[in-house]
Amino acid sequence: MRVEIILSTFSDVTPGCLKHDNRPFDYYDKTTSQPVCSHCVIIGDRQGHEIVPSSDVVSVLYQVSNSSG
């Protein structure tokens, strides 16, 4: 299920971005299904990808997990 893939992506990562001094993963790259930091989005290779705030992904996961009961 897609929710399990996203959850495993978040659980398999370091606490911060290794490319940008452990900046927090404030965004989620829907194109590559990976959490990313703000620097990845602005100056990294994520330009042109579908980026959403990580809080949006967490909200959707919470709603899905509660509805699958």
C-alpha positions as CSV (number, residue, x, y, z in Angstrom):
1,M,0.0,0.0,0.0
2,R,1.2,3.5,-0.8
3,V,0.9,4.7,2.9
4,E,3.4,1.9,4.0
5,I,5.9,3.0,1.3
6,I,5.8,6.6,2.5
7,L,6.0,5.6,6.1
8,S,9.0,3.4,5.4
9,T,10.7,6.3,3.5
10,F,10.4,8.6,6.6
11,S,11.6,5.9,9.0
12,D,14.6,4.9,6.9
13,V,16.1,8.4,6.8
14,T,18.5,10.3,9.0
15,P,17.2,13.0,11.3
16,G,18.3,15.7,8.8
17,C,19.6,16.4,5.3
18,L,23.2,15.1,5.0
19,K,23.8,17.4,2.0
20,H,22.8,20.5,3.9
21,D,24.2,20.4,7.5
22,N,21.4,18.2,8.8
23,R,18.6,20.7,8.0
24,P,15.2,19.3,8.9
25,F,13.1,17.6,6.3
26,D,10.4,20.2,6.1
27,Y,9.2,19.1,2.6
28,Y,8.3,15.9,0.8
29,D,9.3,15.4,-2.9
30,K,6.3,13.5,-4.4
31,T,8.3,13.0,-7.6
32,T,10.9,10.9,-5.9
33,S,9.0,9.9,-2.8
34,Q,11.6,11.3,-0.5
35,P,11.6,13.8,2.4
36,V,13.8,16.9,1.6
37,C,15.0,20.0,3.3
38,S,14.4,23.6,2.2
39,H,17.8,23.9,0.6
40,C,17.2,20.8,-1.5
41,V,14.1,22.5,-2.8
42,I,15.6,25.9,-3.4
43,I,19.1,25.3,-4.6
44,G,19.3,21.5,-5.0
45,D,18.3,19.2,-7.8
46,R,14.6,19.2,-6.8
47,Q,13.6,22.1,-9.0
48,G,10.7,21.1,-11.2
49,H,9.6,18.3,-8.8
50,E,6.2,18.2,-7.1
51,I,7.1,19.4,-3.6
52,V,4.6,19.6,-0.7
53,P,5.2,20.5,3.0
54,S,5.9,17.4,5.0
55,S,3.1,18.3,7.4
56,D,0.6,17.7,4.5
57,V,1.9,14.2,4.0
58,V,1.8,13.5,7.7
59,S,-1.9,14.8,7.9
60,V,-2.9,12.5,5.0
61,L,-1.1,9.5,6.6
62,Y,-2.9,10.2,9.9
63,Q,-6.3,10.4,8.2
64,V,-5.7,7.2,6.2
65,S,-4.4,5.2,9.2
66,N,-7.4,6.3,11.3
67,S,-9.9,5.4,8.5
68,S,-8.5,2.0,7.9
69,G,-9.3,1.0,11.4
